Amino acid sequence: MSAALVLIIALWASPLAAFDLGQSTRCVAIPHQMKVCKDVGYSEMRLPNFLGHSNLEGEVVPRSEDWRPLLQTGCHPQAQAFLCSLIAPVCLDTFIQPCRSLCVAVRDSCAPVLACQGHPWPEALDCERFPTEEDTCLSPHAKFSHFAKDLPKAACQNCPTVVEAPAMRTVLDAFCQHDFAVSAKLHRRRLLTGDPEFKVEGRVEFIRQGPLLPYDTHHLLHQWLLINLPCSNALVRPGRSQLYVLTGSVQADGILAITRLFPWHRKDANIAMATRKWKRHRCQV
C-alpha cells in the first residue's frame, strides 16, 4: 500500500459533510493524467465532486491516483466505477451517485484487501450515505454478480512458509501434500511509476496443475502478490527478480491458499531433482 493511500485513508477516516446537491457545479474534461478514471465510459466530470474536492490539479487528480494500488488488485469488477462516480462524477443534467447496493458489493470485496494491509474501510464511504435503487443512482451490473464464479480467487492470507535450500524429500512431500505446485519468477519494481509494484515475469510452469487453470494462473498469482503486500515485500527485493516454486491448495470456497514457497537458485539441485522424480513417479517414491 502506498504511503499516499495511507494518507488518503486517514483523511477519509471521518465522515464527510453531506454533499449539497443544490450547490453550483461546473463540468470539466477528465484530465489525461487522471488514469484511475480512464476508460470509465464518459469524458466530462462535475466539480466539486461528491467528496467535496474542487481543485482539479491539487486535489482530484492526486487523490484519485492514490487508489490505483487497490484497483490493481482486481478486488471487485466495479470498484473503478464506484470510486470514479465519487471522485469524477459524470456530468449530466442530474447528479448520479452510486447506489447503496453497489457500495456494499464493492466494500464487501475490497475492504478485506485494505484490512490485509492494515487499513479499515473509510468511514466517508459508509454505504448508508448512498441512495437505494429506488432513486436515480449507479447500480451494480447483473452480469458481474456471477463474475468469474468458478475461477480460483486470490485473497488475504497468513504469509506462507519460505523454505531455503530444501532437501529433495521436503520439496517432494510438498508436491504430494498440496493441490498444486508451480514455478514462477516474481519481480519487484525498484521505482513506483503507477504500474503495479509486483509482477509475475514470463510463463508460469506447472509441476502439479491440480485445480489451477492454465489461462488464469498468471493473473491469479499477480493478484495474490498485490493483495498480500506484507508477504510479497519479504519475497523479492526492489529491482530484483526471484524464481520460486509455490505449493498450496484451492479451498472449497475457491480461495487460493499458498502454503510453501521454495526459492529456486541455480545451485538448488534438490528442487530440480524433486521435480524430475515427481514427473516420473508422482508420490510413489
Secondary structure, DSSP 4 states (H G I P E B T S, - for coil): --HHHHHHHHHTSSPPPPP-TTS--EEEEPPTT-GGGTTSS-SEEEES-TT----IIIIIHHHHHTTHHHHHTT--TTHHHHHHHHHS-B-SSS--EEPHHHHHHHHHHHHHHHHHTT-PPPGGG-GGGS--TTSSEEPPPGGGTTTTTTS-B----PPPEE-SS--HHHHHHHHHHSSEEEEEEEEE-SS-SSS-SEEEEEEEEEEE-TT--TTTHHHHHHHHHHH-HHHHHHHS-TT-EEEEEEEEEE-TTSBEEEEEEEE--TT-HHHHHHHHHHHHHTT--
